[in-house]
């Protein structure tokens, strides 16, 4: 009987702490164009555990499928910020931001206005 209780307890603990290997999430990422889209998606995909990353120019939403056992949203945000794009969690350093092409400078109002109305 003690063995059954022990096994049941271990199974319960395992299910309680199991993380989703196909977690889905969306995060807002700043950008303005197709070049930004490629850079953001590439940075996200290069994060270990990310299986899919699709960024929408129109909505600025990065849709993710990732293995929560290997990564988390903070880590993904940091990778995206490292290539010059701000998220709610991590802001790109000035150096990273200035490394993006001039047409990708989403912090500049004129650049945002030039890209107004672009679609995926």
C-alpha positions in Angstrom: 0.0 0.0 0.0 2.9 2.4 0.8 4.3 1.7 -2.7 1.0 2.6 -4.3 0.8 5.9 -2.4 4.4 6.7 -3.2 3.9 6.0 -6.9 0.7 8.1 -6.9 2.5 11.0 -5.1 5.4 10.9 -7.6 3.0 10.9 -10.6 1.1 13.8 -9.1 4.3 15.8 -8.6 5.4 15.0 -12.1 2.1 16.2 -13.6 2.2 19.3 -11.4 5.6 20.4 -12.5 5.5 19.2 -16.1 5.9 22.1 -18.5 4.4 22.4 -21.9 6.7 21.3 -24.8 4.4 23.1 -27.2 3.6 26.3 -25.3 2.0 29.1 -27.4 2.3 32.8 -26.7 2.2 36.2 -28.3 4.3 39.2 -27.5 4.5 42.7 -28.8 7.7 43.5 -30.6 8.5 46.9 -32.2 9.4 47.1 -35.8 8.2 48.6 -39.1 9.0 46.5 -42.2 9.8 43.3 -43.9 13.5 43.5 -42.9 12.4 43.9 -39.3 10.1 40.9 -39.7 13.0 38.7 -40.9 15.3 39.9 -38.1 12.8 39.4 -35.3 11.7 36.0 -36.5 15.3 34.8 -37.0 16.3 36.0 -33.5 13.4 34.3 -31.9 14.0 31.0 -33.8 17.6 31.0 -32.8 16.5 30.9 -29.2 16.9 27.3 -28.0 13.5 25.7 -27.7 11.6 28.0 -30.0 9.8 26.0 -32.7 7.9 28.7 -34.6 8.0 32.4 -34.7 5.9 34.6 -36.9 5.8 38.4 -36.5 3.1 40.6 -38.0 4.1 43.9 -39.4 0.5 45.2 -39.0 -0.1 44.1 -35.4 3.5 44.0 -34.1 2.6 40.6 -32.5 5.2 37.8 -32.5 3.3 34.5 -32.4 5.4 31.8 -30.8 5.4 28.1 -30.3 8.2 27.0 -27.9 9.3 24.3 -25.5 8.7 25.7 -22.0 11.1 23.2 -20.7 14.0 24.8 -22.6 13.2 28.5 -22.7 10.8 31.2 -21.5 9.3 34.4 -22.8 12.0 36.5 -21.0 14.8 34.7 -22.8 13.1 35.1 -26.1 12.5 38.8 -25.5 16.2 39.2 -24.6 17.3 37.5 -27.9 14.9 39.8 -29.9 16.2 42.9 -28.0 19.8 41.9 -28.7 19.1 42.3 -32.5 17.6 45.8 -32.0 13.9 45.4 -31.3 12.1 46.5 -28.2 9.6 44.2 -26.4 7.5 44.8 -23.3 10.1 42.8 -21.3 13.4 43.9 -22.8 14.4 47.2 -24.5 17.1 47.0 -27.1 20.4 48.8 -26.2 21.1 51.9 -28.2 24.0 50.1 -29.9 21.7 47.2 -30.9 19.0 49.6 -32.1 21.5 51.7 -34.2 22.8 48.5 -35.8 19.5 48.0 -37.7 19.1 49.4 -41.2 18.0 53.1 -41.4 14.5 52.1 -42.7 14.0 49.9 -39.6 14.4 52.7 -37.0 11.0 52.2 -35.5 11.6 54.7 -32.7 11.8 57.5 -35.4 8.3 58.9 -36.1 9.2 59.7 -39.7 10.3 56.1 -40.4 7.0 54.8 -38.8 5.0 57.2 -41.0 6.9 56.0 -44.2 5.9 52.4 -43.4 2.3 53.2 -42.5 -0.1 50.7 -44.1 2.4 47.9 -44.9 1.1 44.4 -44.6 2.8 41.1 -43.9 
